[in-house]
């Protein structure tokens, strides 16, 4: 699924010219445009409102593209339905507010229309799940999740932190829910769109929503992350769209063989982790018998340093090793604290 169009509908000419350029690529089936723009501060461009919906009707009539707009409240939703918008989307700022999502859900009861839900601004999976469930309970059975990255205080090169593990976890919870990616809002700049889009496709995401404007540098919002239609077509031509599966027997046999090895290694890892916990339990008793605290800073620092270096020596990712050490250490603290508490309670 490929969706493209301007961050915001600004003028009739801008919308129609952008749609004309986008329509030249048969891969793109849906035209997006922000009609109402939720801005952090007043006196910024906040969208053209209902007038823009009339322009989208012209886009559909002239170029045969389906249309989608962001809705944030009851009024937006009712107007979008009135003007025949084909797909609705709930933005990141709305997903964080259960009251707003429920207001939209109430309007959609008994309506047959696809709804796309962007992840919340901050990395809160439960808010994303809650928004999905509210729309589901309204009777909407055609839904799509949009991964647009998260604002979490990171200082990376992207506008929003991808945190790819969160949409992957969402997919685990909702296996039949399509998840697509919005590289424009993750990257924040045109130069990053290709690498983000390719990463999303490599992770099995089922589509892309990319912002496109006939004159990006003159856009009234998010100018740096929008592409001209021609640049968009070039970007799409450079992406590799991978298959989710194959009927090649030789490939499947080899893949299954490698997966069997992974399964065996995972089982060994679980057994080793169980043995590690057994030792931790012994340490907990020994510390308690000698009135020694659970957390030992020097020991923890030594573990973190030595294991990280060992992983680096073995050509492993430093961040992964540190996260693994932290996870094991947190479990060690939990086990020791729990055992000590139980023993003290028993001795009372």
Residue pairs with C-beta under 8 A, 6 or more apart in sequence:
1 29
1 30
1 144
1 178
1 180
1 206
1 207
1 208
2 25
2 27
2 28
2 29
2 30
2 207
2 208
2 210
2 236
3 28
3 29
3 30
3 31
3 32
3 68
3 180
3 207
3 208
3 209
3 210
4 22
4 28
4 30
4 31
4 32
4 209
4 210
4 211
4 212
4 229
4 232
5 18
5 19
5 22
5 31
5 32
5 33
5 211
5 212
6 14
6 15
6 18
6 32
6 33
6 34
6 211
6 212
6 213
6 214
6 219
6 226
7 34
7 37
7 184
7 211
7 213
7 219
7 221
7 222
7 225
7 226
8 33
8 34
8 35
8 37
8 45
8 47
8 48
8 219
8 220
8 221
8 222
9 15
9 33
9 34
9 35
9 47
9 48
9 52
9 55
9 56
10 45
10 48
10 219
10 220
12 55
12 58
14 213
14 214
14 215
15 33
15 52
15 55
15 56
15 58
15 59
16 55
16 58
16 59
16 62
17 214
18 212
18 213
18 214
18 229
19 31
19 59
19 62
19 63
19 65
20 62
20 63
20 229
21 212
21 214
21 228
21 229
21 230
22 28
22 31
22 63
22 65
22 212
22 229
22 232
23 63
23 64
23 65
24 229
24 233
25 229
25 232
25 233
25 236
27 236
28 65
28 236
29 65
29 66
30 65
30 66
30 67
30 68
30 86
30 87
31 56
31 59
31 60
31 63
31 65
31 66
31 67
31 68
32 67
32 68
32 69
32 89
32 209
32 211
33 52
33 55
33 56
33 67
33 69
34 47
34 69
34 70
34 221
35 47
35 48
35 49
35 50
35 52
35 53
35 56
35 69
35 70
35 76
35 80
36 46
36 47
36 49
36 69
36 70
36 71
36 72
36 76
37 44
37 45
37 46
37 47
37 221
38 46
38 72
38 91
38 93
38 94
39 45
39 46
39 221
44 221
45 220
45 221
50 79
50 83
52 69
53 69
53 79
53 80
53 82
53 83
53 85
54 83
56 67
56 69
56 83
56 85
57 67
57 83
57 84
59 65
59 67
60 66
60 67
60 84
60 86
66 86
66 87
67 85
67 86
67 87
68 85
68 86
68 87
68 88
68 89
68 116
69 76
69 80
69 85
69 88
69 89
70 76
70 88
70 89
70 90
70 91
70 94
71 77
71 80
71 88
71 89
71 90
71 94
71 104
72 90
72 91
72 93
72 94
72 100
72 104
73 94
73 100
73 103
73 104
74 103
74 104
74 106
74 107
76 104
77 88
77 104
77 107
77 108
78 107
80 88
81 107
81 111
81 113
86 113
86 114
87 113
87 114
87 115
87 116
88 104
88 108
88 113
88 114
88 115
88 116
89 115
89 116
89 117
89 118
89 146
90 101
90 104
90 115
90 116
90 117
90 118
90 131
90 135
91 118
92 118
92 119
92 120
92 121
92 148
92 185
93 121
94 100
94 101
94 104
95 101
95 117
95 118
95 119
95 120
95 121
95 127
95 128
95 131
96 120
96 121
96 122
96 124
96 127
98 127
98 130
98 131
98 134
101 130
101 131
101 134
101 135
102 134
104 135
105 134
105 135
105 137
105 138
105 140
106 138
108 115
108 135
108 138
108 139
108 140
109 138
109 139
110 139
111 139
111 140
112 142
113 140
113 142
114 140
114 142
114 143
114 144
115 135
115 140
115 142
115 143
115 144
116 143
116 144
116 145
116 146
116 180
117 128
117 131
117 132
117 135
117 143
117 144
117 145
117 146
118 145
118 146
118 147
118 148
118 182
119 128
119 145
119 146
119 147
119 148
119 149
119 150
119 166
119 167
119 170
120 127
120 128
120 131
120 150
121 150
121 151
122 150
122 151
122 152
123 150
123 152
123 161
123 163
123 166
125 166
125 169
125 170
128 145
128 166
128 170
129 170
129 173
132 143
132 145
132 174
132 177
135 143
136 143
143 177
143 178
144 177
144 178
144 179
144 180
144 207
145 167
145 170
145 174
145 177
145 178
145 179
145 180
146 179
146 180
146 181
146 182
146 209
147 162
147 164
147 166
147 167
147 179
147 180
147 181
147 182
147 186
147 200
147 205
148 160
148 181
148 182
148 185
148 186
149 158
149 159
149 160
149 161
149 162
149 163
149 182
149 185
149 186
150 160
150 161
150 162
150 163
150 166
151 160
151 161
152 161
152 163
154 161
157 192
158 186
158 187
158 188
158 192
158 196
159 185
159 186
159 187
159 188
159 189
159 225
160 185
160 186
160 188
162 186
162 196
162 199
164 199
164 203
167 179
167 181
167 203
167 205
168 203
170 177
170 179
171 177
171 179
171 204
178 206
178 207
179 205
179 206
180 200
180 205
180 206
180 207
180 208
180 209
181 196
181 197
181 200
181 201
181 205
181 207
181 208
181 209
182 208
182 209
182 210
183 192
183 193
183 196
183 197
183 200
183 208
183 210
184 193
184 209
184 210
184 211
184 222
184 225
184 226
185 225
186 192
186 196
187 193
187 196
187 225
188 224
188 225
189 224
189 225
190 216
190 224
190 225
190 226
190 227
190 231
193 210
193 225
193 227
193 235
194 235
194 238
194 239
197 208
197 210
197 235
197 239
198 239
198 240
200 208
201 208
201 239
201 240
201 241
201 242
202 240
202 242
204 242
204 244
210 227
210 232
210 235
211 222
211 225
211 226
211 227
212 226
212 227
212 228
212 229
212 231
212 232
213 219
213 223
213 226
213 227
213 228
214 228
214 229
215 228
216 223
216 224
216 226
216 227
216 228
217 223
219 226
227 235
246 252
273 328
276 328
277 331
277 335
280 332
280 335
280 336
281 335
281 336
281 339
283 336
284 294
284 335
284 336
284 339
284 340
285 339
285 343
286 292
287 293
287 294
287 336
287 340
288 339
288 340
288 343
288 344
294 333
294 336
294 337
294 340
295 333
300 329
303 325
303 329
304 322
304 325
304 326
304 329
307 321
307 324
307 325
308 318
308 321
308 322
308 325
310 321
311 317
311 318
311 320
311 321
312 318
312 321
